[in-house]
Amino acid sequence: QDAPDKMKEHALDWKFPFPYLYDESQEVAKAYQAACTPDYNLFDGEDLCVYRGQLDDSRPKNTAPVDGKDLRAALDALLNGETITQKQKPSTGCNIKWKQQDNPLKKLFQTAFRIQN
């Protein structure tokens, strides 16, 4: 269900009012130091990250409402010119499945020590 073609379909069906990125190379995720999905980042007018945290306290196995209160509080503070709290709970979700990247040092190490994959 989270395959790129299905996510594009989902974004169109739900009329997302924002751009949707498929990060095939995972370069964007690495640049933002993403840890899981979803991972929320909020940027100010200077493109500085002012919030990186959870949507709210809801989890798949608890009864907390899905209300977006943590991200909403950060958005409201930003829009009202107020200070955004530094007490930000990290996002929780599915770990990112990182692709195996060619690493020249790994290849050198494997060659030097004749290690097979």
N, C-alpha and C positions, 0 to 999 in steps of 0.2 A: 504494500500500500504506500510505502514511502519511496518507491522508485521514481526517478525523475519524470517520466511521462505521466505517472499517476498524480504527482504533486502539481504538475502544470495543469492537469485537468481539474484538480481540487482548487487551485488558485483561480482558475477561470470560473468554475461553478460558484465559488463563494465571492467572486468579484473583489479580490484583494485590491485595496486602494494604494498599494505600495509595490515596489519592484520585488521580484522573487528571484533569488540567485541560486543556481545549481553550481556548486563549487567542485567540479569534477577533479581538479588538481589538488584540492584541499589547501591551496595557498592562502585563501582568505581566512579560513578557519584557523590556520596556523598563525597568521598575522595578528588575529584578534585573540589568540590563545584560548580558543574555544575548548571546553572540556566535555560538554554534553549537549544533547538536544532536548529541549530548546535551551539556548543560552542568550539571555537578554542583555543588550548593550544600548545605552542611551547617550547620545552625543549632544553637546550644546552648539550654539551658533559658531563657535570657534573650532568645531570638530574635535573637541576634547571629550573623552569618555567621562561622564559624570555619574553614571550608574551602570553597574554590572552585577546583576543578581537575579533573584527568583521573581517569578510573576506574582506568586502569593504562597500561602502555606499549604495549599491543596497538594495531595499526593494520591496516587492510584488507590491506596488502601486506607485512607483516612476520610473523615467526614467534613474536613474543612471545605468551605465553599470555594469554587473557582470564581474569584471575584477580581483578580488582578490588582489587589490593594497595594502591594509593594511597588510594582512598576507604576501604577497610577499615582501613588504618592510622589514618586520621583518626577514623573511628568508634570504633575500639578506644581510642584516646587520650582521646576525649571521654567515653566510658563509664567509663573508669578514672580520670577526673579529672586526666589528664596534659596537658601542653602539646602542642598540635598544631603540627607543624613549619610554619614559614613558607615553606619551600621547596616550593611547590606549583606543579606544572606545569599550564599552562592546558589546558582541554579542546580536543580537535580533533574536527572532524566537519564536517557540512554547514553552510555559512553559512545564517543565517536570511534568508529572503526577506521583507524588510520591505515592508509594504503602502504604497502611495502615500497619504500623508495630505494632507488639505486644509490648506494653510498660508496664512493670511491675508496674510503678508508676501510670499509668492511671487505671490499674486494681485495684490497692490498693485504689485509690481515689474513683472509682466507687463502690467498695465494702463498703468502710467506709461510703459513703454518699448514698448508695443504688440507684445509678444512673443506668438506663438501657440504652443500646445502641439504 
